[in-house]
């Protein structure tokens, strides 16, 4: 223990001695230097070790990369390098078409499209504007290329030929589909679905290379078709570098296909939208009662009839709410049963007439429902009899018992007719008219005055022309110089009568004689002036060079400025006509003038249309006579044959003249129907040798062929209509009509019209700069009433001359067929896609779009079935060979 203690003391001694010597030698701060040196040594060793390890690790990883991993893509470093660089500003040229009025709304469309279809989600991912600018630049480049192609394209054949041919083909397919369904019978599970299937079945038989059933009936296939089409357009319009950028290409494709084209096509194909557009197009024509009742009578759509019935009931309830004591008056006087009987019989007569007309129409079409219809009419007639005339009726109409007994006998032994109650109704009417309890006392009641006020009949009658013929009779006034007649048009206005709008001129007439002086007003239309002018110029040929009636005007003829100008011109015409020298030169003229200025309804002579027919028939008849005279100079054998032919043609022209004057080209009942075009084909083939060069004649004749089925039903009528149209076009426009149509097409494709179309598109999709919300589907009842209104307006707008020429029934069926064609969304889509395909084929003639569309539609089920049927029919013939 002592040795250990000594050793410990020696260590501490030597250590203390060393420390003292160290401090004496190096000073008191040496200890800090020593600690610093040690720290540096340790730190340096750590740094060397770290660097050496990193270098060895990189070498080892490089060896592993070359040994086991693929090479790093060159694009990644470049992409990283591009991301590190500062964003370069992209300059975009805002010029698109070269026309500022088009470029401005187009730029707004591009801006709104990017804002509503890209920016709203893109900004949640990135703030970088370069991607959006690249998309905008690509869209603008495509529009520039599209505009350049449009300027190089001749649009006249598209608008005047292809568009009309495609519409005619569509209508022909629909007509043949209806005929095929009619041949199958009336009992079908879903006639609308059957019609669509049959339509596309007929389409593939007519087109032979393409059928659009999948695109028009399957939303999924429709979207795929539009995507493929937009991708092809981008391939044509975009630079190769931009097209290879898949991300941007897909964005632009989706914007065009689903954001723009698909909503636009859906809107154009919507039957309700088309019906509203039809009503807007002919908004100046008001529906009259007759056309409306014809549509209701012929409608077989339960939805239409229920919608009209509900609206009529609503209107009746409203009108009845306005009545204060109307029903009470007849009830107090004991005449309520008489009034109700008269109204019920009126309703029965109208219903019976309509049912019998429908029955006759169905019998013509080969449908027989005679017993059922007559049974319903008999039940209705017995109902009226039991309610008002039988012994059990309460209250009962008190009328001659002999008439009631005669009616009962007729009901029991004969078929009911619309006129079966006429005798009794006439007696009831006379009773209510003359019995002091009814109408005479009603005229003394305050309700009568109120009724006149509601009907706007309390005006001064002196300002109304008399239509009952009780005005001043001037037809027998002597034409001597002692009677002076002065007249001038004092006022003009626009009237509406049963849906027809026309201008009415108020003529103030002064007649002065030695013993009296009279002044009155009479009212005349322009058509009255025209008929009067035609009448007097026919009787007095010298007047044709002196009197000049202001010409007709087809459009904007109700404009106020135009009416004032016409009033001034008609006044000048009257003053020249009433000039004393004029009356002295033609004494018999006074009779016609007095008749025209009488205060009564003007009775027209030969109609304007009949006079025009004279100008058509007379040259034809004269030419036949010239042919007959020329035949006399031919050899006997040839002359005999030519004479027979000339006689036959002369007889035909005579019959034609009589038909025109008496029945306005009504078809002779014994003319044999001719069947042409036995095979299904498009209507693009030439329709006549001398028609194709005349654009308006070709268009009108083609549409009349397809709408009214003239080419297959009656070639005689078709030839005469063609001749009539040629005469009309030549007389109206001469040889400049084609030039005017070409000018109109140029106007339609002018920058102003294109800009207007772009603005309408912009305002429809972005009203007030805001993306339009999806319009909710209108109520079914409203849509059904719109259908009824559209059909009524279309039927009303047809001119009476057309009905006389081809027949009212044929006109009605043709117009309703066209309207029915637009009531199917799938068929409307087919027509829109056909127009779009022809548009692209015209715009890009070098890109073989026709073959492309055949490939895009090649998956059609109808097309596959057609090929199978074709193959099955050709297989036996190939086996025989």
Secondary structure, 3 states (H helix, E strand, C coil): CHHHHHHHHHHHHHHHHHHHHHHHHHCCCHHHHHHHHHHHHHHHHHHHHHHHHHHHHHHHHHHHHHHHCCCCCHHHHHHHHHHHCCCCCCCCCCCCCCCHHHHHHHHHHHHHHHHHHHHHHHCCCCCCCHHHHHHHHHHHHHHHHHHHHHHHCCCHHHHHHHHHHHHHHHHHHHHHHHHHHHHHCCCCCCHHHHHHHHHHHHHHHHHCCCCCHHHHHCHHHHHHHHHHHHHHHHHHHCCHHHHHCHHHHHHHHHHHHHHHHHHHHHHHHCHHHHHHHHHHHCCCCCCCHHHHHHHHHHCCCHHHHHHHHHHHHHHHHHHHHHCCCHHHHHHHHCCHHHHHHHHHHHHHHHHHHHHHHHHHHHHHCCCCCHHHHHHHHHHHHHHHHHHHCCCCCCCCCCCCHHHHHHHHHHHHHCCCCCCCCHHHHHHHHHHHHHCHHHHHHHCCCHHHHHHHHHCCCCCCHHHCCCCCCCCCCCCCCCCCCCCEEEEEEEEEEEEEECCEEEEEEEEEEEEECCCCEEEEEEEEEHHHHHHHHHHHHHHCHHHHHCCCCCCCCCCCCCCHHHHHHHHHHHHHHHHHHCCHHHHHHCCCHHHHHHHHHCCCCCCCCCCHHHHHHHHHHHHHHHHHHHHHHHHCCCCHHHHHHHHHHHHHHHHHHHHHHHHHHHHCCCCCCCCCCCCCCCCCCCCCCCCCCCCCCCHHHHHHHHHHHHHHCHHHHCHHHHHHHHHHHHHHHHHHHHHHHHHHHHHHHHHHCCHHHHHHHHHHHHHHHCHHHCCCCCCCCCCHHHHHHHHHHHHHHHHHHCCHHHHHHHCHHHHHHHHHHHHHHCCCHHHHHHHHHHHHHHHHHHHCCCCCHHHHHHHHCCCCHHHHHHHHHHHHHHHHHHHHC
